[in-house]
Amino acid sequence: MGKKKDLTGNRFGRLLVIKEVGQDKYYYFVWECLCDCGNYTRTTSKRLINGDTKSCGCLNLEAIKKSNTTHGKKNTSEYRSWCGMKARCYNINNHKYYRYGARGITVCERWLKSFENFFEDMGEKPEKRLTVDRIDNDLGYFKENCRWGTPRQQSGNRSTNHWLEYKGRKMILEDWAIELGTDKSGIRFHLSRGRSFEEVYNYFKSIK
Protein backbone atom coordinates (compact mmCIF):
# COMPACT_ATOMS: atom_id res chain seq x y z
CA MET A 1 0.00 0.00 0.00
CA GLY A 2 1.36 3.41 -1.00
CA LYS A 3 1.15 6.75 0.66
CA LYS A 4 -2.36 7.91 1.45
CA LYS A 5 -3.83 10.37 -1.04
CA ASP A 6 -6.46 12.70 0.34
CA LEU A 7 -9.56 12.23 -1.82
CA THR A 8 -11.81 14.53 0.19
CA GLY A 9 -13.91 16.74 -2.10
CA ASN A 10 -13.09 14.71 -5.21
CA ARG A 11 -15.80 13.31 -7.44
CA PHE A 12 -15.82 9.79 -8.89
CA GLY A 13 -18.81 9.10 -11.11
CA ARG A 14 -21.85 9.89 -8.99
CA LEU A 15 -19.87 9.89 -5.75
CA LEU A 16 -18.57 12.92 -3.88
CA VAL A 17 -15.92 11.97 -1.30
CA ILE A 18 -16.85 13.36 2.14
CA LYS A 19 -14.20 12.03 4.53
CA GLU A 20 -11.80 9.22 5.32
CA VAL A 21 -13.20 6.73 7.85
CA GLY A 22 -10.33 4.28 8.42
CA GLN A 23 -8.89 1.25 6.69
CA ASP A 24 -10.21 -2.15 5.62
CA LYS A 25 -8.60 -5.49 6.49
CA TYR A 26 -6.21 -5.12 3.57
CA TYR A 27 -5.13 -1.71 4.86
CA TYR A 28 -6.77 0.21 2.00
CA PHE A 29 -8.12 3.59 3.08
CA VAL A 30 -11.91 3.71 3.23
CA TRP A 31 -13.87 6.83 2.33
CA GLU A 32 -17.40 7.90 3.07
CA CYS A 33 -19.08 9.25 -0.06
CA LEU A 34 -22.34 10.98 -0.90
CA CYS A 35 -24.07 9.65 -4.02
CA ASP A 36 -26.01 11.94 -6.35
CA CYS A 37 -29.14 9.94 -5.50
CA GLY A 38 -28.84 11.06 -1.86
CA ASN A 39 -27.51 7.84 -0.32
CA TYR A 40 -24.22 7.51 1.56
CA THR A 41 -21.82 4.68 0.87
CA ARG A 42 -18.28 3.63 1.84
CA THR A 43 -15.58 2.32 -0.46
CA THR A 44 -11.79 2.23 -0.78
CA SER A 45 -9.33 4.53 -2.52
CA LYS A 46 -8.42 1.69 -4.89
CA ARG A 47 -12.00 1.12 -6.06
CA LEU A 48 -12.64 4.83 -6.52
CA ILE A 49 -9.44 5.53 -8.46
CA ASN A 50 -9.77 2.38 -10.61
CA GLY A 51 -13.36 3.25 -11.47
CA ASP A 52 -14.76 0.10 -9.88
CA THR A 53 -17.16 2.09 -7.70
CA LYS A 54 -19.08 4.96 -9.31
CA SER A 55 -22.24 5.07 -7.23
CA CYS A 56 -23.90 3.69 -4.12
CA GLY A 57 -25.27 0.87 -6.29
CA CYS A 58 -28.03 2.83 -7.95
CA LEU A 59 -26.23 2.73 -11.31
CA ASN A 60 -26.34 -1.05 -11.35
CA LEU A 61 -30.03 -1.08 -10.42
CA GLU A 62 -30.82 1.35 -13.24
CA ALA A 63 -28.83 -0.74 -15.72
CA ILE A 64 -30.71 -3.89 -14.71
CA LYS A 65 -34.05 -2.14 -14.99
CA LYS A 66 -33.13 -0.71 -18.38
CA SER A 67 -32.04 -4.10 -19.69
CA ASN A 68 -35.40 -5.57 -18.69
CA THR A 69 -37.58 -2.78 -20.06
CA THR A 70 -35.54 -0.20 -21.91
CA HIS A 71 -38.58 1.89 -22.79
CA GLY A 72 -40.97 1.39 -19.87
CA LYS A 73 -43.82 0.49 -22.23
CA LYS A 74 -43.61 -3.30 -22.26
CA ASN A 75 -47.22 -3.71 -21.14
CA THR A 76 -48.73 -1.07 -23.42
CA SER A 77 -50.96 -1.51 -26.44
CA GLU A 78 -48.30 0.11 -28.65
CA TYR A 79 -45.70 -2.46 -27.59
CA ARG A 80 -48.09 -5.33 -28.29
CA SER A 81 -48.76 -3.90 -31.75
CA TRP A 82 -45.01 -3.74 -32.41
CA CYS A 83 -44.55 -7.37 -31.37
CA GLY A 84 -47.52 -8.48 -33.44
CA MET A 85 -46.23 -6.64 -36.50
CA LYS A 86 -42.89 -8.45 -36.32
CA ALA A 87 -44.51 -11.84 -35.66
CA ARG A 88 -46.75 -11.57 -38.73
CA CYS A 89 -43.74 -10.87 -40.92
CA TYR A 90 -41.09 -13.20 -39.51
CA ASN A 91 -42.66 -15.98 -37.44
CA ILE A 92 -43.71 -18.79 -39.78
CA ASN A 93 -45.83 -20.24 -36.96
CA ASN A 94 -47.93 -17.08 -36.69
CA HIS A 95 -51.46 -17.70 -37.99
CA LYS A 96 -51.29 -14.53 -40.13
CA TYR A 97 -47.83 -15.19 -41.59
CA TYR A 98 -49.27 -16.38 -44.93
CA ARG A 99 -50.74 -12.89 -45.52
CA TYR A 100 -47.59 -11.01 -44.48
CA GLY A 101 -44.17 -12.67 -44.34
CA ALA A 102 -45.11 -15.25 -46.95
CA ARG A 103 -46.09 -12.40 -49.31
CA GLY A 104 -42.77 -10.63 -48.79
CA ILE A 105 -44.08 -7.99 -46.35
CA THR A 106 -41.21 -6.84 -44.13
CA VAL A 107 -40.52 -4.40 -41.30
CA CYS A 108 -37.98 -1.63 -41.94
CA GLU A 109 -34.67 -2.02 -40.14
CA ARG A 110 -35.28 1.11 -38.03
CA TRP A 111 -38.40 -0.47 -36.50
CA LEU A 112 -37.32 -4.12 -36.54
CA LYS A 113 -34.52 -3.63 -34.03
CA SER A 114 -35.99 -0.89 -31.85
CA PHE A 115 -39.40 -0.38 -30.25
CA GLU A 116 -38.22 3.11 -29.27
CA ASN A 117 -37.82 4.04 -32.95
CA PHE A 118 -41.23 2.59 -33.77
CA PHE A 119 -42.87 4.53 -30.94
CA GLU A 120 -41.04 7.74 -31.90
CA ASP A 121 -42.37 7.52 -35.46
CA MET A 122 -45.91 6.30 -34.70
CA GLY A 123 -46.59 7.94 -31.34
CA GLU A 124 -49.27 6.87 -28.89
CA LYS A 125 -52.51 5.43 -30.17
CA PRO A 126 -55.31 8.04 -30.19
CA GLU A 127 -57.59 5.10 -29.28
CA LYS A 128 -56.58 1.74 -27.80
CA ARG A 129 -58.57 -0.20 -30.43
CA LEU A 130 -56.42 1.10 -33.29
CA THR A 131 -53.83 -1.10 -34.97
CA VAL A 132 -50.85 -0.62 -37.30
CA ASP A 133 -52.36 -0.07 -40.73
CA ARG A 134 -50.32 -0.04 -43.94
CA ILE A 135 -51.57 2.62 -46.35
CA ASP A 136 -50.30 0.68 -49.38
CA ASN A 137 -51.11 -2.98 -48.75
CA ASP A 138 -48.38 -4.15 -51.13
CA LEU A 139 -45.60 -2.38 -49.23
CA GLY A 140 -44.03 -3.18 -45.88
CA TYR A 141 -43.99 -1.52 -42.49
CA PHE A 142 -42.18 1.83 -42.39
CA LYS A 143 -43.02 5.34 -41.21
CA GLU A 144 -44.33 6.78 -44.48
CA ASN A 145 -46.58 3.78 -45.14
CA CYS A 146 -48.11 3.30 -41.69
CA ARG A 147 -50.72 4.90 -39.47
CA TRP A 148 -52.84 3.93 -36.49
CA GLY A 149 -55.91 2.62 -38.29
CA THR A 150 -59.40 1.50 -37.35
CA PRO A 151 -60.53 -2.10 -37.96
CA ARG A 152 -62.51 -0.80 -40.96
CA GLN A 153 -59.43 0.86 -42.45
CA GLN A 154 -57.54 -2.37 -41.91
CA SER A 155 -60.19 -4.43 -43.67
CA GLY A 156 -60.22 -1.93 -46.50
CA ASN A 157 -56.55 -2.58 -47.15
CA ARG A 158 -56.69 -6.37 -47.40
CA SER A 159 -55.25 -7.87 -50.58
CA THR A 160 -58.38 -10.05 -50.90
CA ASN A 161 -60.74 -7.07 -51.23
CA HIS A 162 -62.76 -6.52 -54.38
CA TRP A 163 -61.95 -3.04 -55.67
CA LEU A 164 -64.27 -1.23 -58.07
CA GLU A 165 -63.78 2.10 -59.85
CA TYR A 166 -66.38 4.46 -61.24
CA LYS A 167 -66.11 8.11 -62.30
CA GLY A 168 -62.58 8.42 -60.93
CA ARG A 169 -63.49 6.97 -57.54
CA LYS A 170 -62.02 3.67 -56.38
CA MET A 171 -63.46 1.90 -53.35
CA ILE A 172 -63.87 -1.63 -52.07
CA LEU A 173 -67.11 -3.47 -52.75
CA GLU A 174 -68.34 -3.05 -49.17
CA ASP A 175 -68.07 0.75 -49.36
CA TRP A 176 -69.90 0.95 -52.69
CA ALA A 177 -72.67 -1.17 -51.17
CA ILE A 178 -73.05 1.26 -48.27
CA GLU A 179 -73.20 4.21 -50.66
CA LEU A 180 -75.80 2.52 -52.85
CA GLY A 181 -77.94 1.37 -49.93
CA THR A 182 -77.60 -2.32 -50.66
CA ASP A 183 -75.40 -5.22 -49.63
CA LYS A 184 -72.32 -6.54 -51.41
CA SER A 185 -74.04 -9.75 -52.44
CA GLY A 186 -76.54 -7.73 -54.48
CA ILE A 187 -73.75 -5.99 -56.37
CA ARG A 188 -71.94 -9.29 -56.90
CA PHE A 189 -75.10 -10.85 -58.30
CA HIS A 190 -75.48 -8.23 -61.01
CA LEU A 191 -71.78 -8.27 -61.87
CA SER A 192 -71.90 -12.07 -62.21
CA ARG A 193 -74.63 -11.62 -64.84
CA GLY A 194 -72.16 -9.75 -67.03
CA ARG A 195 -73.29 -6.20 -66.27
CA SER A 196 -70.66 -3.48 -66.00
CA PHE A 197 -70.21 -1.73 -62.69
CA GLU A 198 -71.50 1.47 -64.31
CA GLU A 199 -74.77 -0.34 -65.09
CA VAL A 200 -74.93 -1.80 -61.61
CA TYR A 201 -74.22 1.58 -60.03
CA ASN A 202 -76.92 3.36 -62.01
CA TYR A 203 -79.42 0.58 -61.32
CA PHE A 204 -79.07 0.80 -57.56
CA LYS A 205 -79.05 4.60 -57.71
CA SER A 206 -82.35 4.53 -59.54
CA ILE A 207 -84.07 2.37 -56.92
CA LYS A 208 -82.53 3.93 -53.86
N, C-alpha and C positions, 0 to 999 in steps of 0.2 A: 504493500500500500504506500502510495506517494504522499507528498505533503498535502495537507488539507487545503482545498480551494474554497473560499467563501462564495457560496452561490446565492446568498440572500439578495432578494430583489430581482434575480434573473428569471426569465420566462423560458419555459420548455414546453412547446405545444400549447396546451390549455392550462398548464400549471404555472403559477407564480410562487416562487420559493419564499417562504415566510421566515423560517428560522431553522437552525441546526438543533436536533434533539437527541444526539448521542451517536452510538455506533451499533452495528448489528454484530452477529456472532463471528463474522468474517472480518470485522474491524473496518467495514466501510461506513463512512459517515452517512447518517440518516437525516433527511430534511423533511420538515412539515411544509406542505404546499397547499395553496388554495386553488381549486379548479374553477374554471369559468362558469361551471354549472352551479357553483355555490358550495360544493362539498369540499371537505378537507381530506387529505390523504398523506401518507408518509412513504418515502422511497429513498433509495441511496443515490449518492453522487454518480456512481457508475451507470446506473440505469437512466438517470436524467441526461447525462452527457452523451451516452451511446444512443439515445433516442428510443430506449426500450419502454420508457414510461412517459406518456404524453398527456394523460388525463387521470382522473380518479377511477376510471373504468367505464365512464359514460361513452367514450368513443367506441369501445368494443360493443357495447349494447346497441348503439345506433347502427353500427355496421351489420350486426346480426339482424336487426329489425329491417334494415334496408334490403338485405339479401333475401329475406323472406317475402316482403312486399315492398318493392322498390317505389311503387307509386301510390300506395295506400288506397287503392280502388279495386282490390281483388274481389270483393263481394258485390260490386256494382253491376248494374245492367249493361253499362258500356263495356266492362271487362268481359262479361259473358258473350256479348256480341262479337268482340274481337276473337275470343277463343273459338266460337262457332264458325266464324268466317274462315279461319285457318283450317279447321277440321274439315269443312266442306271441300276445300281445295286440295288438301294433302293427306287426309286420312282415308285410305281406301275402304276402311270398315265403316265409315260414316254413311248413314242411310241416304244422304243427299249427294254423295260424292259423284254419282253418275251424271248429275246435272251441272256439276262444277268442275272438279279436278279432272274428271274423265273427258270433259269437253275442252280442256286446256285453259280453264279460268284459273288465274293465279293471283297472289297478293304481292303488291310491290315490296321491294326489299326494305324500304323505309318503315313500312308497317309490319312486315313479317317478323322482324327481329325486335320490335320495340312497341309495347303498348303505349308508352308515353308519347311516341310520335303519332300513333293512331289517334289518341285522345286529343293531342294538340291540333291536329288537322280537322277532326270531326266535331270536337267539343262535346258538351253534355247533351243528352237527349232532351228535346223540349217536352216529350212525353215518354213515359217508360215503355209504352207498347210499341214504339217505333223500332225499326230494325235497319241494318245496313242495306241500302238499296242502290244497285248499280244503275246509273242513268242509261247507259248503253249496255244492253244485256249480253252483247258479244265481246265486251271488253272485261278486263279484270278489275281488281280492287285497288284503287289509288285515289288520291284526293280529288282530282278533277272529275272523276267518274262516279263519285259516291255521295250520298246524302242520307240523312235519317228519314226513312220513308215509312208510310202507313202500310198496313197489310194490303190495301187495295192498290197502292202504287207498286208494291212488290209483285202482286199477281198480274198487274198490267205489263210487267217487264219479262214475264216468262217466255222462254223460247218456243213453248208449245201453243202460245196464243194465236188466234186467228185474226190477222190484221186486215182491215178493209179501208179503202181510200175513196173519197168522193168529194168533188169540188175543192181539192187542195187540202182536205182534212183527212188525217189518218188516225184511226182509233181501233181499239180491239173490239171484237164482236159484242162483248158484254156492254161496252159503253154506247155503241150504236143502238143496241136494244133498249137501253134506258132512255136514250133521246127519242126513239120512235115509239115509246110506250108499249113495247111488246117484250117477249122473251127471246133469248138467242136461238132457241129451237125453231121458232117461227121463221126467223131470218134464214136459218140453215135449210129449212124445208124448201123455201122458194129458190134459194141458190142451187139446191140439188136438182131442181126441175129445169135448170139451164138458164134461169133468168139472170141478167146482169145485176150488180148491186145497185146501179142507178135505178133500174126498174123496181127492185125490191124497196129501195128507199122511198121512191115516189108513191108506191102502193101503200106503205104504212103511214106515210104522211097524209095521204088522202082519206084514210079511215080513222085517223087519230082524233 
